[in-house]
Amino acid sequence: MKTAALAFTLLAAFAACNNGPSSGVTSVPGHGAISVQVIPNPIVATRVSGNTYDFPFEVVVRETGGRPINVTRVSADVRFAGGISVAEESWDAARIRSMGYNTAIPPHGEVRYRFAPRKEVPDDRLFGSVAAELEVEATDDTGAATSARTTVTVTR
C-alpha cells in the first residue's frame, strides 16, 4: 500500500500533466513530429512537513517536424523497478483542455505545463523504486500521427 502512494503521486503529477528530450519518437517523414521532456528529471521531491512533499516539475512538448500539431492524448504508465506495472492513466485532448492547457502547437513551437503537486509519501525508500513512462500522442494538420515518450523518476 505504501508503494501505491508514491505511484499515485506520480500519476497525480502527470494528470495535473528523462534525461533530456524524448527517448522514443514516432513520426512520418515530412509531417509533424514532437518531442517531450520532463524538467527536472528526476523530479526532486521537497519535504514540506512530516510525510508531505511537493513535486515541482515542468512538462515540455515541442513540435520538431515543421507542421502545426494538436496533442490528442497523454498517458502515463507507472512501474516498480523490475517493470511491474502499478498504475496507468490516460487523458484525451478534451480533458487536457478542460484542465486549462492548450493542445495546439505551431510549427517548431512548444508548450510548457508547470506542476507542483503536494502529496504524502509514507516511506522515503519508495523514492528510488518507481518510474513512469510518459507518452504524448498528436496529429499534424494533414492528420498524420506522431508520438514521443520519456521516462521520469523521483528522488529526494
C-alpha positions in Angstrom: 0.0 0.0 0.0 2.9 2.4 0.7 4.2 1.9 -2.8 0.8 2.7 -4.2 1.0 6.1 -2.5 4.1 7.1 -4.5 2.7 5.6 -7.7 -0.4 7.7 -7.1 1.8 10.8 -6.6 3.4 10.3 -10.0 0.1 9.8 -11.7 -1.4 12.9 -10.0 1.6 14.8 -11.2 1.1 13.7 -14.8 -2.7 14.3 -14.5 -2.2 17.8 -13.4 0.1 16.8 -16.8 14.3 11.8 -19.0 17.4 12.5 -19.2 16.8 15.0 -21.9 14.5 15.1 -24.9 12.3 12.1 -25.8 13.8 8.7 -25.9 11.1 7.2 -28.1 9.7 9.2 -31.1 7.4 8.0 -33.9 6.5 10.2 -36.9 6.1 10.2 -40.6 8.8 12.0 -42.7 7.6 15.4 -44.0 4.9 15.6 -41.3 4.6 17.0 -37.8 6.7 15.4 -35.1 7.1 16.0 -31.3 9.5 15.6 -28.5 8.6 15.5 -24.8 10.8 16.3 -21.8 10.3 16.5 -18.1 12.3 19.1 -16.2 13.9 18.3 -13.9 14.4 14.6 -14.2 14.5 13.1 -11.8 11.8 15.2 -10.2 13.1 16.4 -6.8 10.7 15.9 -4.0 10.8 18.6 -1.4 9.7 17.8 2.1 7.0 20.3 3.3 6.5 18.7 6.7 6.3 15.2 8.1 5.5 12.8 5.2 4.2 15.6 2.9 6.2 16.5 -0.2 6.0 18.9 -3.1 6.9 17.5 -6.5 7.7 20.5 -8.8 8.3 19.9 -12.4 7.6 21.0 -15.9 6.5 19.0 -19.0 7.8 20.4 -22.3 6.2 19.3 -25.6 8.0 20.5 -28.7 6.9 20.3 -32.4 10.0 19.2 -34.3 8.8 18.4 -37.8 7.8 21.9 -39.1 4.0 21.4 -39.1 1.3 22.6 -36.7 0.1 19.7 -34.4 -2.6 19.0 -31.9 -1.9 16.9 -28.8 -4.6 14.1 -28.8 -3.6 12.0 -25.8 -1.2 12.0 -22.9 -0.7 8.8 -20.9 1.4 7.6 -18.0 2.4 4.1 -17.1 3.9 3.8 -13.5 6.1 0.8 -12.9 8.2 -0.6 -10.0 11.8 -1.4 -10.5 11.8 -4.6 -12.5 9.0 -3.5 -14.8 5.9 -4.4 -12.8 3.1 -2.1 -13.8 1.5 -0.3 -10.8 -1.0 2.1 -12.5 -1.9 3.6 -15.9 -3.7 6.7 -16.7 -4.7 8.5 -20.0 -6.0 11.9 -20.8 -7.6 12.8 -24.1 -7.5 16.3 -25.7 -10.8 17.4 -24.3 -9.7 16.6 -20.8 -6.3 18.3 -21.3 -8.1 21.5 -22.5 -10.6 21.2 -19.6 -7.5 21.5 -17.3 -6.7 24.8 -18.9 -3.9 23.7 -21.2 -3.5 24.4 -24.9 -3.3 21.3 -27.1 -2.3 23.1 -30.3 1.4 23.6 -31.0 2.6 25.7 -34.0 5.5 24.5 -36.3 8.7 24.4 -34.3 6.8 25.7 -31.2 6.4 24.3 -27.8 4.0 24.2 -24.8 5.1 24.0 -21.2 3.0 22.7 -18.4 4.1 23.5 -14.9 3.1 21.5 -11.9 3.9 21.2 -8.2 1.5 18.6 -6.7 1.7 18.1 -2.9 1.3 14.5 -1.7 2.0 12.3 1.3 4.7 9.6 1.0 4.6 7.2 3.9 8.1 5.7 3.3 11.1 7.6 1.9 12.5 4.3 0.5 9.8 4.4 -2.2 11.5 7.3 -4.0 14.0 5.1 -5.8 11.7 2.2 -6.6 9.2 3.6 -9.2 9.5 5.2 -12.6 6.8 6.4 -15.1 6.8 6.3 -18.8 5.1 9.4 -20.2 3.8 9.3 -23.7 2.3 12.1 -25.8 0.4 11.4 -29.0 -0.5 14.1 -31.6 -1.6 14.6 -35.2 -0.5 17.3 -37.6 -2.6 19.4 -39.9 -2.7 16.6 -42.5 -3.9 14.0 -40.0 -0.5 12.2 -39.7 0.1 10.7 -36.3 3.2 11.3 -34.2 4.1 10.4 -30.6 7.0 10.7 -28.2 7.9 9.0 -24.9 10.1 9.7 -22.0 10.8 8.1 -18.6 10.8 10.1 -15.4 11.8 9.1 -11.8 11.6 10.8 -8.4 14.3 11.5 -5.9 14.6 13.3 -2.6 
